[in-house]
Amino acid sequence: MELPQDEAKNSTQLLILAVYGRYSRLVRGWSSVADLITLLERLGVPAQATRSAVTRMTRRGLLTPERRGTTRGYAATAKARLVFEDGDEVVYAPLKPARLEDGWAIVSFSVPEAEREKRYTLRKRLVWLGMGQLDSGLWIAPARVLPTAVKWVRRLGLEEYVDAFTAHHEGLGDTAALVRRAWDLRELAASYEKFVGSWSPVLTTARRPAGVADPGDAFAVHTLALAQWMRFPYLDPGLPAQLLPAGWRGEAAQELAHELRERLETRAFEYVASVVGDPAVR
């Protein structure tokens, strides 16, 4: 079936992570090179591009070479498993707007140069939690984000360099202006609009009586849509509704992604199972 044209621009590494993470009960953290190439070719990725991406992911510590019998393959590392540790709980969790009266989480840190790798990881994690940056080392999000932020600070062992608070904005400026300073809501709104515009026709097809009958097509649609959708829950903290731009399509995008999953994931899993075989004997 015809897919949105922008899918050709998907990051191959992101698609590989989507395959390892979304179909984990089938691939069980490992895939042969041949199976991975077959799956990625169904997503429009040439074999050489898959090999190159696997090499780069190995250098980044996300995959590691591992033979099973005479079969050459790659296993997801502990670092990669952290990427999809929360899995469906985060990517498909309902993201309702926070209540303005619940206040804000504030995280401030000053991590020394000797810990710069952990400092980089912490910054990346705060971005993935949807936190906005008010200033160098000063981050903000709805208050409900704070427990997860603190969890990551502790996981990285950076407690001595970080302060965390809950707060209410009492002025001396406009709260909406503060939000616009911390988040690029215009860009996020445009991304939501593009997602809805790209995938609505596909969902229309999936809703028809014949639907997306071919398991390979279902796998392609489900995985490509997931690869595009999965970044939104990490960029959008669910700001209070009264602070969002007019015409915000976040909820519409979420409903679209969830319905595509409901309609297609069973056949998508059937296709992956047909490629990788019975995981019980691997």
Secondary structure as UniProt FT lines:
FT   HELIX           5..9
FT   HELIX           12..22
FT   HELIX           24..27
FT   TURN            28..29
FT   STRAND          30..32
FT   HELIX           33..42
FT   TURN            43..44
FT   HELIX           47..59
FT   TURN            60..61
FT   STRAND          63..68
FT   TURN            69..70
FT   STRAND          71..76
FT   HELIX           78..83
FT   HELIX           87..91
FT   HELIX           100..102
FT   STRAND          104..109
FT   HELIX           113..115
FT   HELIX           116..128
FT   TURN            129..130
FT   STRAND          132..135
FT   TURN            136..137
FT   STRAND          138..142
FT   HELIX           143..145
FT   HELIX           146..156
FT   HELIX           159..161
FT   STRAND          162..167
FT   HELIX           175..182
FT   HELIX           185..207
FT   HELIX           215..229
FT   TURN            230..231
FT   HELIX           232..235
FT   HELIX           241..243
FT   TURN            246..247
FT   HELIX           250..276
FT   HELIX           279..281
//
